[in-house]
Amino acid sequence: MRNPPLLPKRKFIGTLLGAGLFMISSRMHGQAVLKPPFGLDWGDSPEKLISWATDQAMDITITLPGGKQELRNIQIKPTKGLLPNSTASSVEGKFLNGGLFELTVHYRDSSVSAATMEGRFNEMKGQLAREHGTFSPNQQRRAVEDQFVTRTQSFHRESLKGVFMLIAWTEVEDLLRKTKQARFSLIYRNDNFKSELEDRKIKE
């Protein structure tokens, strides 16, 4: 059996370069598709989120986790109501060495029923699935304590290894008062960029 002809050296190198560029392009495209909301980008500084919140006259809470000086958690929420031009109640950014790697958007509305919140949750999950692909079940849990039943469930979508969204639902039922409250959160996270931020600090 004859061996297949070898590619000329120049053509072979060109093929390798093309394949490498395709892989890099695919990786960048995957990360570009899954971008955090509110006009933010991966690697943005805390000042960008703080500036936006200040312009909108919203409350700002900055947390510095003990023993982790390189981390900053910044939570933004309005003094009342919802975030501007959004159905979200608050947003929380996590920064490592000055760069954004995770953003969580919280949805809570005490003026509506748990059933309404569940409808909003399913509507958002469906919309995100149409835009980014099907979400996979992550976990489901039910716990009973002191006449309260807490139900949680979450789903995730990893558009690229290390770059994902997670949508999590929580419902709390008061068995004594026969009431329910519900909320959900949408997490955007880029572990690839987090690793780059960690490497950047080491090199410095």
Backbone torsions as a table, in degrees:
resi	resn	phi	psi	omega
1	MET	NA	129.6	-178.8
2	ARG	-78.8	138.2	174.9
3	ASN	-71.6	147.7	177.6
4	PRO	-64.7	147.0	-179.0
5	PRO	-62.9	141.9	177.9
6	LEU	-76.1	146.3	175.5
7	LEU	-69.9	143.1	171.9
8	PRO	-56.2	147.7	-174.2
9	LYS	-54.4	-45.1	-177.5
10	ARG	-64.9	-40.0	-179.7
11	LYS	-70.3	-36.2	179.7
12	PHE	-63.6	-44.7	178.2
13	ILE	-63.2	-40.6	178.9
14	GLY	-62.5	-37.7	178.3
15	THR	-65.0	-43.4	178.1
16	LEU	-61.9	-44.1	179.3
17	LEU	-62.6	-41.5	180.0
18	GLY	-63.0	-42.3	178.9
19	ALA	-64.8	-40.7	179.4
20	GLY	-64.8	-43.2	178.7
21	LEU	-64.1	-36.1	178.4
22	PHE	-63.8	-43.0	-179.9
23	MET	-64.7	-42.3	178.5
24	ILE	-64.6	-43.1	179.8
25	SER	-63.1	-40.5	179.7
26	SER	-63.7	-40.8	-179.8
27	ARG	-64.9	-45.9	-179.4
28	MET	-64.8	-37.6	-179.4
29	HIS	-65.1	-43.3	179.7
30	GLY	-59.9	-41.6	-180.0
31	GLN	-72.5	-32.1	-179.5
32	ALA	-70.8	-36.1	-179.1
33	VAL	-62.7	-43.2	-179.0
34	LEU	-95.4	86.8	179.1
35	LYS	-108.6	150.4	176.8
36	PRO	-68.0	153.9	-178.7
37	PRO	-80.7	-172.0	177.7
38	PHE	60.7	30.7	175.7
39	GLY	73.3	15.2	-179.2
40	LEU	-93.4	160.8	176.4
41	ASP	-132.7	156.5	175.3
42	TRP	-59.5	133.7	179.4
43	GLY	91.6	-3.7	177.1
44	ASP	-61.3	152.2	-179.3
45	SER	-80.6	159.1	175.7
46	PRO	-58.5	-31.0	-177.9
47	GLU	-60.3	-31.8	-179.5
48	LYS	-66.5	-42.6	178.4
49	LEU	-69.1	-40.5	179.8
50	ILE	-65.5	-40.7	179.5
51	SER	-62.3	-43.1	178.2
52	TRP	-61.3	-44.7	-179.2
53	ALA	-65.6	-39.1	179.5
54	THR	-64.7	-41.9	178.7
55	ASP	-62.3	-30.7	-178.7
56	GLN	-94.4	5.4	179.6
57	ALA	55.1	48.4	179.9
58	MET	-105.8	162.3	179.0
59	ASP	-75.2	140.7	-178.8
60	ILE	-126.1	127.1	176.1
61	THR	-122.8	121.6	-179.6
62	ILE	-109.6	125.7	-180.0
63	THR	-116.5	132.4	176.9
64	LEU	-112.7	101.2	-177.7
65	PRO	-56.7	133.3	-178.3
66	GLY	-61.1	134.2	178.5
67	GLY	78.7	1.5	-179.9
68	LYS	-131.7	75.1	-174.8
69	GLN	-63.9	-20.4	-178.1
70	GLU	-79.8	-9.4	-177.3
71	LEU	-100.9	144.9	173.8
72	ARG	-137.7	127.8	173.3
73	ASN	-111.1	124.6	-177.7
74	ILE	-123.6	120.5	179.0
75	GLN	-109.4	133.3	-179.8
76	ILE	-120.8	130.5	174.9
77	LYS	-151.8	149.6	179.0
78	PRO	-71.7	158.2	177.4
79	THR	-64.0	-28.4	172.6
80	LYS	-158.3	156.2	178.7
81	GLY	78.8	-148.2	-174.0
82	LEU	-113.1	169.5	177.4
83	LEU	-64.5	151.8	-178.9
84	PRO	-57.3	132.9	177.1
85	ASN	53.8	39.1	-177.1
86	SER	-153.2	157.8	173.0
87	THR	-97.1	7.0	180.0
88	ALA	-85.0	152.0	-179.0
89	SER	-97.0	-25.2	178.5
90	SER	-163.3	166.5	178.3
91	VAL	-140.4	143.8	-176.8
92	GLU	-133.6	125.4	179.4
93	GLY	-109.6	142.2	175.0
94	LYS	-113.8	130.5	-175.0
95	PHE	-123.8	136.8	177.0
96	LEU	-121.5	122.6	-177.8
97	ASN	51.4	38.4	175.4
98	GLY	85.9	5.6	-178.1
99	GLY	-123.5	139.2	-179.6
100	LEU	-73.5	128.6	175.5
101	PHE	-128.3	-10.6	178.5
102	GLU	-150.1	138.7	177.2
103	LEU	-135.9	128.3	178.8
104	THR	-116.4	128.2	177.6
105	VAL	-107.7	122.5	-177.6
106	HIS	-101.0	139.7	179.4
107	TYR	-122.2	111.4	178.6
108	ARG	-143.8	133.6	-179.3
109	ASP	-147.7	99.8	-176.4
110	SER	-71.5	-9.6	-178.2
111	SER	-84.7	-7.1	-178.8
112	VAL	-121.4	164.9	-176.9
113	SER	-77.8	165.3	176.7
114	ALA	-63.1	-34.4	179.0
115	ALA	-64.1	-39.5	177.7
116	THR	-65.3	-42.3	178.0
117	MET	-63.6	-37.1	177.8
118	GLU	-64.7	-37.9	176.5
119	GLY	-63.3	-41.8	177.9
120	ARG	-64.1	-40.2	178.9
121	PHE	-61.1	-49.5	-178.7
122	ASN	-66.1	-36.5	178.1
123	GLU	-64.2	-44.0	179.7
124	MET	-66.5	-42.6	178.9
125	LYS	-60.6	-40.6	178.6
126	GLY	-65.9	-40.9	179.1
127	GLN	-64.9	-43.7	179.1
128	LEU	-64.9	-36.7	178.5
129	ALA	-64.6	-38.4	178.3
130	ARG	-67.3	-32.2	-177.7
131	GLU	-84.7	-35.3	-171.1
132	HIS	-121.9	-9.8	-177.9
133	GLY	112.8	169.0	-174.8
134	THR	-65.4	137.9	175.9
135	PHE	-88.5	141.0	178.9
136	SER	-98.5	142.5	176.9
137	PRO	-59.8	137.4	-178.4
138	ASN	-105.7	-56.3	175.4
139	GLN	-160.8	159.1	177.8
140	GLN	-142.8	134.8	-173.8
141	ARG	-147.6	146.6	175.0
142	ARG	-134.9	127.6	-178.7
143	ALA	-134.0	141.8	179.1
144	VAL	-120.5	127.5	179.2
145	GLU	-154.7	128.5	176.6
146	ASP	50.6	48.4	177.0
147	GLN	67.8	17.4	176.0
148	PHE	-119.8	132.4	176.2
149	VAL	-108.9	122.2	179.6
150	THR	-111.8	122.8	178.2
151	ARG	-114.6	130.4	178.3
152	THR	-131.0	147.0	172.9
153	GLN	-153.2	149.5	-179.0
154	SER	-145.1	155.4	-179.9
155	PHE	-137.4	150.0	179.4
156	HIS	-135.0	158.1	176.3
157	ARG	-137.7	116.7	179.5
158	GLU	-106.0	97.9	-177.4
159	SER	-71.0	-22.9	178.6
160	LEU	-154.4	143.9	-178.5
161	LYS	-53.4	121.1	179.3
162	GLY	93.7	-6.9	-179.8
163	VAL	-125.5	112.9	-171.8
164	PHE	-149.8	165.3	170.2
165	MET	-116.8	145.7	174.2
166	LEU	-135.3	127.9	178.3
167	ILE	-114.6	125.0	-172.7
168	ALA	-124.4	135.5	-176.3
169	TRP	-115.3	137.2	176.4
170	THR	-134.4	129.8	176.5
171	GLU	-127.3	131.3	178.9
172	VAL	-118.6	121.8	-179.8
173	GLU	-109.6	127.5	176.6
174	ASP	-92.1	105.2	-176.3
175	LEU	-68.2	-28.6	-178.4
176	LEU	-73.5	-46.4	-177.3
177	ARG	-93.5	-4.4	178.9
178	LYS	59.4	44.9	178.9
179	THR	-126.7	160.4	178.2
180	LYS	-135.6	144.8	171.6
181	GLN	-132.0	147.1	-177.9
182	ALA	-141.8	154.1	177.3
183	ARG	-153.6	163.1	173.7
184	PHE	-149.9	162.5	-177.3
185	SER	-136.1	149.6	177.4
186	LEU	-121.4	119.8	-176.2
187	ILE	-108.3	127.7	172.1
188	TYR	-107.7	127.7	-177.2
189	ARG	-142.9	139.3	179.4
190	ASN	-126.6	91.9	-179.8
191	ASP	-70.3	-26.4	177.0
192	ASN	-63.8	-44.3	179.7
193	PHE	-70.8	-33.4	176.3
194	LYS	-59.2	-42.2	178.2
195	SER	-64.0	-38.7	178.0
196	GLU	-64.2	-39.2	179.1
197	LEU	-66.9	-36.2	177.1
198	GLU	-66.7	-43.9	179.1
199	ASP	-63.7	-38.0	-179.7
200	ARG	-60.6	-41.4	-179.7
201	LYS	-67.1	-39.7	180.0
202	ILE	-62.5	-42.1	-178.7
203	LYS	-67.8	-29.4	178.9
204	GLU	-71.6	NA	NA
